[in-house]
Amino acid sequence: MIKRIGDTDIQEYHPLSCHCGAVQMEMHLPKGVVDPKRCDCSYCRRRGAIMGTTTLAQIRIKQGEDKLGCYQFNTQVAKHYFCQVCGIYTHHQRRSNPAEYGFNIACLEGVNPFALDDVIVMDGVNHPSDRPKPV
């Protein structure tokens, strides 16, 4: 868990927003940023975001829910949310564990994700959900 990124202390209730401000959220982060990582699947590789881990109960959309778009592909399990005005990815429901959500650390108010060192890259190219099931 990370309680400070660069010069920014991670608040227990930390604001998160898209680039244009149409989508305003509040993340309940009592342990700070948990499990920051990147993914190298075809979608995340292009998006390039560093994601923190949370649950739906820890996400509160304060403004702009009607501005959120949702993109799904492949197995249609993961739901990737983005602002339909500026295009910025804010959060997503995970395919690996649909009870977990990832959120874009760069959208946390005051946070520069380039201040994070040694971010783990998950092997999304060889995702367990894509492997043949044993017979």
N, C-alpha and C positions, 0 to 999 in steps of 0.2 A: 504494500500500500504506500502511496505517495501523498504526502501532506503539503508539499511545496513543489512547484514547477517554475524554475527560473526565479523571478522576483515575486511570484504570485502564490500566496497561501491558498490552499484549497479549503473553501468554507464547507461547513456541514451541509448547508443549503446553498449550492453554488449556481449562479445564473449561467445559462447556455443559450446561444442564439445563432441564427444563420447570419450570413453576411449583410443582408439588407435590413434585418431586424423585424421582418414580417412574422417570423416564428420566434417566440420567446418561451423558454422552458426553465424549469428549476430542477436541478439534480440533487437528490438527497444522497450525500457522500460522507456518511459518518466516519468511514475509514479512509477517506481521501480517494485518490484514483487507484482502483484495484486492477491488477493484471493488465497493464497496457501492452498492446500488441498490434502488429500488422498482420495482414493475411495476403497470400500470394495467389489467390484464386483469380480467375479471369476478370472479375468485376472489381475486387478490392485492389488488385495490382494497378488498375487504371485510376482508381479513386485516390489511392495513396495515403489514406488517413490512418492515424494512430488511434486505436479504439480503447476505451476503458470498458470495464464490465460492470453491469448493474442488473436490476430487475425492473419490471414494469412498474411495480409499486413505488420505486424510487424516482420515477420520471413524472414530472407534473408539467403539462403544457399549459402555460399561462395565457398565451395569445397565439393566434395563427394556425390553430388546428385545421381550419379550412384551407390553409395554404400548403399543407403537407401533401406531397405526392408519395406514392408507394411503388417501388419497382421490385418485381420478382422474376426469377429465371430458373432454369434447370428443374430442380425438384419442386419449386414453388413453395418451399417451406419458409425460407428466410424472407423477411419483409424489410426492405431498405427504404427508409424515409428521407425525403429531401424537400427543401423549400421550392415550391413551384415558381416563385418569383426570381430568386437569384441562383437556384440550382444547387445550393450547398447541402451535402449530406449531413444530417444531424444525428440520427440513431438508426438502429436496426434490430429486429428480432432475429436471434441466431438460429441457424439450421442445426448446428451441432447440439444445441440445447435450447429449444424454443421457450423455456422458462427464463432464459437469460437474454439480456439486451446488450448490445454494444453501443457506445456513444462516441461521437467525434470529439476527441480531446481538444482539438483546435477551436471548437465552438465554445469552450468554457471561457467565460469572461476573463480577460487579462492573461490568458495562458498562451505561451508560444511553444508549440510542440517540439520545436527544434532544440529546446532546452533539455529534453529527455535523452538520456544516454542508453545505449544497449537495449533497444526495443526488440523483443522477441518477434520473429516472423513465423506465423502458423502456416503449415503446409495445406493450404486450401486447394491446391491443384490435385492432391491425392486425398481428398476428403473421405472419411470413413463411410459417409452415406452414399458415395459413388462406387464403392467396392461391391463386387458380386457377393450375394449372401451364400454362405455355405449350405450345401444340400444334405 
